[in-house]
Structures are given as C-alpha cells and as structure tokens.
Amino acid sequence: MSSVLTKITVTFSVNAKSTGIDTISDTKLHIRFTQPPKADKFNQVISQMLARYFNVPLTHVVLQHGEKLPKKTFLIIGK
C-alpha cells in the first residue's frame, strides 16, 4: 500500500472569537486560537489539530519548515 504525501501551508492567528481551522485552498489552511498555546507547545498543538483535521495519526504530521515562523509548512502522510 502506498502513502500519499500532502504539503500544507499553515498560517495562524491568536485572540480569535473561536478556535478552529479555516480552509483557504487545497494546500493552505488558517488556524484560529482564542488564546495562544504556550510558546514551547505551539507547533505541537498545531500538529495535533492537523492530525484530527486530516484523520491521521500524529506521527503522520511532520513540520517541514517554519518552526519559529508564523507561516509553517507541514507534510501530511496519508493512506
């Protein structure tokens, strides 16, 4: 069985009215937070949200670029 690799660009905002994910396009998402996660947990929280959104295990979500940037690129490994 082969895996599908999807490259997703993620931007985010804090202090939004609700926490959630907005689809901008097939390869771009915007994540809204009512409160920012702790600085050292930010990428982990985004990864968890993406795993739920794409219905894949957390180990299938890989931060490729932008560890400390507001624009991040993730690889989603799907089936």
VEXNU-321085 format. One record per atom (N, C-alpha, C): residue number from 1; x, y, z; atom name. Coordinates in Angstrom, 1 decimal, decimal comma, always signed. Each point is the difference from the previous one (the first is absolute). Layout:
// VEXNU-321085
resi NUM; c1 X; c2 Y; c3 Z; name CA
...
This chain:
// VEXNU-321085
resi 1; c1 +0,8; c2 -1,2; c3 +0,0; name N
resi 1; c1 -0,8; c2 +1,2; c3 +0,0; name CA
resi 1; c1 +0,9; c2 +1,2; c3 +0,0; name C
resi 2; c1 -0,3; c2 +1,0; c3 -0,9; name N
resi 2; c1 +0,9; c2 +1,2; c3 -0,1; name CA
resi 2; c1 -0,6; c2 +1,1; c3 +0,9; name C
resi 3; c1 +0,8; c2 +0,9; c3 +0,4; name N
resi 3; c1 -0,4; c2 +1,2; c3 +0,8; name CA
resi 3; c1 -0,1; c2 +1,2; c3 -0,9; name C
resi 4; c1 -0,9; c2 +0,9; c3 +0,4; name N
resi 4; c1 -0,2; c2 +1,2; c3 -0,7; name CA
resi 4; c1 +0,7; c2 +1,1; c3 +0,8; name C
resi 5; c1 +0,8; c2 +0,8; c3 -0,6; name N
resi 5; c1 +0,7; c2 +1,1; c3 +0,7; name CA
resi 5; c1 -0,7; c2 +1,3; c3 -0,4; name C
resi 6; c1 -0,5; c2 +0,8; c3 +1,0; name N
resi 6; c1 -0,6; c2 +1,2; c3 -0,3; name CA
resi 6; c1 +0,7; c2 +1,2; c3 +0,7; name C
resi 7; c1 +0,3; c2 +1,0; c3 -0,8; name N
resi 7; c1 +0,7; c2 +1,2; c3 +0,6; name CA
resi 7; c1 -1,0; c2 +1,0; c3 +0,3; name C
resi 8; c1 -0,1; c2 +0,5; c3 +1,2; name N
resi 8; c1 -1,0; c2 +1,0; c3 +0,5; name CA
resi 8; c1 +0,8; c2 +1,2; c3 +0,6; name C
resi 9; c1 -0,5; c2 +1,2; c3 -0,5; name N
resi 9; c1 +0,5; c2 +1,2; c3 +0,6; name CA
resi 9; c1 -1,0; c2 +0,5; c3 +1,0; name C
resi 10; c1 +0,5; c2 +0,3; c3 +1,2; name N
resi 10; c1 -0,9; c2 +0,4; c3 +1,1; name CA
resi 10; c1 +0,4; c2 +1,3; c3 +0,5; name C
resi 11; c1 -1,0; c2 +0,9; c3 +0,2; name N
resi 11; c1 +0,2; c2 +1,3; c3 +0,7; name CA
resi 11; c1 -0,9; c2 -0,1; c3 +1,2; name C
resi 12; c1 +0,2; c2 +0,9; c3 +0,9; name N
resi 12; c1 -0,9; c2 +0,0; c3 +1,2; name CA
resi 12; c1 -0,2; c2 +1,4; c3 +0,6; name C
resi 13; c1 -1,0; c2 +0,1; c3 +0,8; name N
resi 13; c1 -0,3; c2 +1,3; c3 +0,7; name CA
resi 13; c1 -0,4; c2 -0,4; c3 +1,4; name C
resi 14; c1 +0,3; c2 +0,9; c3 +0,9; name N
resi 14; c1 -0,4; c2 -0,1; c3 +1,4; name CA
resi 14; c1 -1,0; c2 +1,0; c3 +0,4; name C
resi 15; c1 -0,6; c2 -0,2; c3 +1,1; name N
resi 15; c1 -1,1; c2 +0,9; c3 +0,5; name CA
resi 15; c1 -1,2; c2 +0,0; c3 -0,9; name C
resi 16; c1 -0,3; c2 -1,1; c3 -0,6; name N
resi 16; c1 -1,2; c2 -0,1; c3 -0,9; name CA
resi 16; c1 -1,2; c2 -0,3; c3 +0,9; name C
resi 17; c1 -1,2; c2 +0,2; c3 -0,6; name N
resi 17; c1 -1,2; c2 -0,3; c3 +0,7; name CA
resi 17; c1 -0,2; c2 -1,5; c3 +0,3; name C
resi 18; c1 +0,5; c2 -0,8; c3 -0,8; name N
resi 18; c1 -0,1; c2 -1,5; c3 +0,2; name CA
resi 18; c1 +1,3; c2 -0,6; c3 -0,6; name C
resi 19; c1 +0,3; c2 -1,2; c3 +0,6; name N
resi 19; c1 +1,1; c2 -0,8; c3 -0,5; name CA
resi 19; c1 -0,5; c2 -0,9; c3 -1,1; name C
resi 20; c1 +0,8; c2 -0,1; c3 -1,1; name N
resi 20; c1 -0,4; c2 -0,8; c3 -1,1; name CA
resi 20; c1 +0,9; c2 +0,1; c3 -1,2; name C
resi 21; c1 -0,3; c2 -0,8; c3 -1,0; name N
resi 21; c1 +0,8; c2 +0,0; c3 -1,2; name CA
resi 21; c1 -0,9; c2 +0,5; c3 -1,2; name C
resi 22; c1 +0,5; c2 +0,9; c3 -0,8; name N
resi 22; c1 -0,6; c2 +0,5; c3 -1,2; name CA
resi 22; c1 +0,7; c2 -0,5; c3 -1,2; name C
resi 23; c1 -0,7; c2 -0,5; c3 -0,9; name N
resi 23; c1 +0,6; c2 -0,4; c3 -1,3; name CA
resi 23; c1 +0,1; c2 +1,1; c3 -0,9; name C
resi 24; c1 +1,2; c2 +0,4; c3 -0,4; name N
resi 24; c1 +0,3; c2 +1,1; c3 -1,0; name CA
resi 24; c1 +0,0; c2 -0,6; c3 -1,4; name C
resi 25; c1 +0,7; c2 -1,2; c3 -0,2; name N
resi 25; c1 +0,0; c2 -0,7; c3 -1,2; name CA
resi 25; c1 +0,4; c2 -1,4; c3 +0,3; name C
resi 26; c1 +0,2; c2 -0,8; c3 -1,0; name N
resi 26; c1 +0,4; c2 -1,4; c3 +0,2; name CA
resi 26; c1 +1,3; c2 -0,2; c3 +0,7; name C
resi 27; c1 +0,8; c2 +1,0; c3 -0,1; name N
resi 27; c1 +1,4; c2 -0,1; c3 +0,6; name CA
resi 27; c1 +0,2; c2 +1,1; c3 +1,1; name C
resi 28; c1 -1,0; c2 +0,8; c3 +0,3; name N
resi 28; c1 +0,2; c2 +1,1; c3 +1,0; name CA
resi 28; c1 -1,1; c2 +0,0; c3 +1,0; name C
resi 29; c1 +0,4; c2 +0,0; c3 +1,3; name N
resi 29; c1 -0,9; c2 +0,1; c3 +1,1; name CA
resi 29; c1 +0,3; c2 +1,1; c3 +0,9; name C
resi 30; c1 -1,0; c2 +0,6; c3 +0,7; name N
resi 30; c1 +0,2; c2 +1,0; c3 +1,0; name CA
resi 30; c1 -0,5; c2 -0,5; c3 +1,3; name C
resi 31; c1 +0,8; c2 +0,0; c3 +1,1; name N
resi 31; c1 -0,5; c2 -0,5; c3 +1,3; name CA
resi 31; c1 -0,2; c2 +1,2; c3 +0,9; name C
resi 32; c1 -1,2; c2 +0,0; c3 +0,6; name N
resi 32; c1 -0,3; c2 +1,1; c3 +1,0; name CA
resi 32; c1 +0,1; c2 -0,6; c3 +1,4; name C
resi 33; c1 +0,5; c2 +0,8; c3 +0,9; name N
resi 33; c1 +0,1; c2 -0,3; c3 +1,4; name CA
resi 33; c1 -0,6; c2 +1,1; c3 +0,8; name C
resi 34; c1 -0,8; c2 -0,4; c3 +1,0; name N
resi 34; c1 -0,6; c2 +1,1; c3 +0,9; name CA
resi 34; c1 +1,1; c2 +0,5; c3 +0,9; name C
resi 35; c1 +0,9; c2 -0,9; c3 +0,4; name N
resi 35; c1 +1,1; c2 +0,4; c3 +0,8; name CA
resi 35; c1 +1,3; c2 -0,8; c3 -0,5; name C
resi 36; c1 +1,1; c2 +0,7; c3 -0,1; name N
resi 36; c1 +1,2; c2 -0,7; c3 -0,5; name CA
resi 36; c1 +0,4; c2 -1,1; c3 +0,9; name C
resi 37; c1 +0,4; c2 -1,2; c3 -0,6; name N
resi 37; c1 +0,6; c2 -1,1; c3 +0,8; name CA
resi 37; c1 +1,3; c2 +0,5; c3 +0,6; name C
resi 38; c1 +0,5; c2 -0,7; c3 +1,0; name N
resi 38; c1 +1,3; c2 +0,4; c3 +0,5; name CA
resi 38; c1 +1,0; c2 -0,1; c3 -1,1; name C
resi 39; c1 +1,0; c2 +0,9; c3 +0,0; name N
resi 39; c1 +1,0; c2 +0,2; c3 -1,1; name CA
resi 39; c1 +0,7; c2 -1,3; c3 -0,3; name C
resi 40; c1 +0,3; c2 -0,8; c3 +0,9; name N
resi 40; c1 +0,7; c2 -1,3; c3 -0,3; name CA
resi 40; c1 -0,9; c2 -1,1; c3 -0,5; name C
resi 41; c1 -1,3; c2 +0,2; c3 +0,1; name N
resi 41; c1 -1,0; c2 -1,0; c3 -0,4; name CA
resi 41; c1 -0,7; c2 +0,4; c3 -1,3; name C
resi 42; c1 +0,3; c2 +1,1; c3 -0,6; name N
resi 42; c1 -0,8; c2 +0,6; c3 -1,1; name CA
resi 42; c1 +0,0; c2 -1,0; c3 -1,2; name C
resi 43; c1 +1,1; c2 -0,4; c3 -0,4; name N
resi 43; c1 +0,1; c2 -0,9; c3 -1,2; name CA
resi 43; c1 -0,7; c2 -1,4; c3 +0,3; name C
resi 44; c1 +0,2; c2 -0,4; c3 +1,3; name N
resi 44; c1 -0,7; c2 -1,3; c3 +0,4; name CA
resi 44; c1 -1,5; c2 +0,1; c3 -0,1; name C
resi 45; c1 -0,5; c2 +1,1; c3 +0,5; name N
resi 45; c1 -1,5; c2 +0,2; c3 +0,0; name CA
resi 45; c1 -0,5; c2 +0,1; c3 -1,5; name C
resi 46; c1 +0,7; c2 +0,7; c3 -0,8; name N
resi 46; c1 -0,3; c2 +0,1; c3 -1,4; name CA
resi 46; c1 +0,0; c2 -1,4; c3 -0,7; name C
resi 47; c1 +1,0; c2 -0,8; c3 +0,3; name N
resi 47; c1 +0,2; c2 -1,3; c3 -0,5; name CA
resi 47; c1 -1,2; c2 -0,9; c3 +0,4; name C
resi 48; c1 -0,4; c2 +0,1; c3 +1,3; name N
resi 48; c1 -1,2; c2 -0,8; c3 +0,5; name CA
resi 48; c1 -1,2; c2 +0,4; c3 -0,7; name C
resi 49; c1 -0,2; c2 +1,3; c3 -0,2; name N
resi 49; c1 -1,2; c2 +0,5; c3 -0,8; name CA
resi 49; c1 +0,0; c2 -0,5; c3 -1,4; name C
resi 50; c1 +1,1; c2 +0,0; c3 -0,7; name N
resi 50; c1 +0,1; c2 -0,5; c3 -1,3; name CA
resi 50; c1 -0,2; c2 -1,5; c3 -0,1; name C
resi 51; c1 +0,5; c2 -0,8; c3 +1,0; name N
resi 51; c1 -0,3; c2 -1,4; c3 +0,0; name CA
resi 51; c1 -1,5; c2 -0,3; c3 +0,1; name C
resi 52; c1 -0,7; c2 +0,7; c3 +0,9; name N
resi 52; c1 -1,4; c2 -0,2; c3 +0,1; name CA
resi 52; c1 -0,7; c2 +0,5; c3 -1,3; name C
resi 53; c1 +0,4; c2 +1,1; c3 -0,6; name N
resi 53; c1 -0,6; c2 +0,5; c3 -1,2; name CA
resi 53; c1 +0,1; c2 -1,0; c3 -1,2; name C
resi 54; c1 +1,2; c2 -0,5; c3 -0,1; name N
resi 54; c1 +0,2; c2 -1,0; c3 -1,1; name CA
resi 54; c1 -0,2; c2 -1,4; c3 +0,3; name C
resi 55; c1 -0,4; c2 -0,3; c3 +1,3; name N
resi 55; c1 -0,3; c2 -1,3; c3 +0,5; name CA
resi 55; c1 +1,1; c2 -1,0; c3 -0,3; name C
resi 56; c1 +1,2; c2 +0,5; c3 +0,5; name N
resi 56; c1 +1,2; c2 -0,9; c3 -0,1; name CA
resi 56; c1 +0,7; c2 +0,0; c3 +1,4; name C
resi 57; c1 +0,8; c2 -1,0; c3 +0,3; name N
resi 57; c1 +0,7; c2 +0,0; c3 +1,3; name CA
resi 57; c1 +1,0; c2 +1,3; c3 +0,0; name C
resi 58; c1 +0,2; c2 +0,4; c3 +1,3; name N
resi 58; c1 +0,9; c2 +1,1; c3 +0,2; name CA
resi 58; c1 +1,4; c2 -0,2; c3 -0,6; name C
resi 59; c1 +0,4; c2 -1,2; c3 -0,1; name N
resi 59; c1 +1,4; c2 -0,3; c3 -0,6; name CA
resi 59; c1 +0,0; c2 +0,2; c3 -1,5; name C
resi 60; c1 -1,2; c2 +0,2; c3 -0,6; name N
resi 60; c1 -0,1; c2 +0,2; c3 -1,4; name CA
resi 60; c1 +0,0; c2 +1,5; c3 -0,4; name C
resi 61; c1 +0,2; c2 +0,8; c3 +1,0; name N
resi 61; c1 +0,0; c2 +1,5; c3 -0,2; name CA
resi 61; c1 +1,4; c2 +0,5; c3 +0,3; name C
resi 62; c1 +0,7; c2 +0,5; c3 -1,0; name N
resi 62; c1 +1,4; c2 +0,4; c3 +0,2; name CA
resi 62; c1 +0,2; c2 +1,5; c3 -0,3; name C
resi 63; c1 +0,6; c2 +0,7; c3 +0,9; name N
resi 63; c1 +0,3; c2 +1,4; c3 -0,3; name CA
resi 63; c1 +1,2; c2 +0,0; c3 -0,9; name C
resi 64; c1 -0,1; c2 +0,6; c3 -1,2; name N
resi 64; c1 +1,1; c2 +0,0; c3 -0,9; name CA
resi 64; c1 +0,7; c2 +1,3; c3 +0,0; name C
resi 65; c1 -0,7; c2 +1,1; c3 +0,2; name N
resi 65; c1 +0,7; c2 +1,3; c3 +0,0; name CA
resi 65; c1 -0,8; c2 +1,0; c3 +0,9; name C
resi 66; c1 +0,7; c2 +0,9; c3 +0,6; name N
resi 66; c1 -0,7; c2 +1,1; c3 +0,8; name CA
resi 66; c1 -0,2; c2 -0,2; c3 +1,4; name C
resi 67; c1 +1,0; c2 -0,8; c3 +0,6; name N
resi 67; c1 -0,2; c2 -0,3; c3 +1,5; name CA
resi 67; c1 -0,3; c2 +1,2; c3 +0,8; name C
resi 68; c1 +0,7; c2 +1,1; c3 -0,3; name N
resi 68; c1 -0,2; c2 +1,3; c3 +0,8; name CA
resi 68; c1 -0,6; c2 +1,1; c3 -0,8; name C
resi 69; c1 -0,6; c2 -0,3; c3 -1,1; name N
resi 69; c1 -0,7; c2 +1,0; c3 -0,8; name CA
resi 69; c1 -1,5; c2 -0,1; c3 +0,0; name C
resi 70; c1 -0,7; c2 +1,1; c3 -0,3; name N
resi 70; c1 -1,4; c2 -0,1; c3 +0,0; name CA
resi 70; c1 -0,6; c2 -0,7; c3 -1,2; name C
resi 71; c1 +0,8; c2 -0,3; c3 -1,1; name N
resi 71; c1 -0,4; c2 -0,7; c3 -1,1; name CA
resi 71; c1 +0,8; c2 -1,3; c3 +0,0; name C
resi 72; c1 -0,8; c2 -1,1; c3 +0,1; name N
resi 72; c1 +0,7; c2 -1,3; c3 +0,2; name CA
resi 72; c1 -0,4; c2 -1,0; c3 -1,2; name C
resi 73; c1 +0,9; c2 -0,9; c3 -0,3; name N
resi 73; c1 -0,3; c2 -1,0; c3 -1,0; name CA
resi 73; c1 +0,0; c2 -1,4; c3 +0,7; name C
resi 74; c1 -1,1; c2 -0,7; c3 -0,2; name N
resi 74; c1 +0,0; c2 -1,4; c3 +0,6; name CA
resi 74; c1 -0,2; c2 -1,0; c3 -1,1; name C
resi 75; c1 +0,5; c2 -1,2; c3 +0,2; name N
resi 75; c1 -0,2; c2 -1,1; c3 -0,9; name CA
resi 75; c1 -1,0; c2 -0,9; c3 +0,7; name C
resi 76; c1 -1,0; c2 -0,4; c3 -0,7; name N
resi 76; c1 -1,0; c2 -0,9; c3 +0,5; name CA
resi 76; c1 +0,1; c2 -1,4; c3 -0,7; name C
resi 77; c1 +0,3; c2 -1,0; c3 +0,7; name N
resi 77; c1 +0,2; c2 -1,3; c3 -0,6; name CA
resi 77; c1 -1,3; c2 -0,8; c3 +0,2; name C
resi 78; c1 -0,7; c2 -0,2; c3 -1,1; name N
resi 78; c1 -1,3; c2 -0,7; c3 +0,1; name CA
resi 78; c1 +0,1; c2 -1,3; c3 -0,8; name C
resi 79; c1 -1,1; c2 -0,7; c3 +0,1; name N
resi 79; c1 -0,1; c2 -1,4; c3 -0,7; name CA
resi 79; c1 -0,8; c2 +0,1; c3 -1,2; name C
